[in-house]
Amino acid sequence: MQAVTEGDRRKEVRILLDQIQAHPERDWTAARQRLATLNKLIAAPRKPSRSQPH
């Protein structure tokens, strides 16, 4: 399993926004909720990573 990066989240936001813009007639309630979650995750301060012992 791979970690999700901030870049992955930003890419998903861009894709969702493009889809909403392309098809405004659809019900995008779930996508808008996902966008809100992604934006919170992107805006959240990063936790400092702890050094791993070698």
Contacts in CASP RR format, 6 or more apart in sequence:
PFRMAT RR
TARGET T0000
AUTHOR 0000-0000-0000
METHOD contacts of the structure
MODEL  1
MQAVTEGDRRKEVRILLDQIQAHPERDWTAARQRLATLNKLIAAPRKPSR
SQPH
6 42 0 8 1.000
9 38 0 8 1.000
9 41 0 8 1.000
9 42 0 8 1.000
10 42 0 8 1.000
12 34 0 8 1.000
12 38 0 8 1.000
13 35 0 8 1.000
13 38 0 8 1.000
13 39 0 8 1.000
13 42 0 8 1.000
16 31 0 8 1.000
16 34 0 8 1.000
16 35 0 8 1.000
16 38 0 8 1.000
17 35 0 8 1.000
19 28 0 8 1.000
19 31 0 8 1.000
20 26 0 8 1.000
20 28 0 8 1.000
20 31 0 8 1.000
20 32 0 8 1.000
END
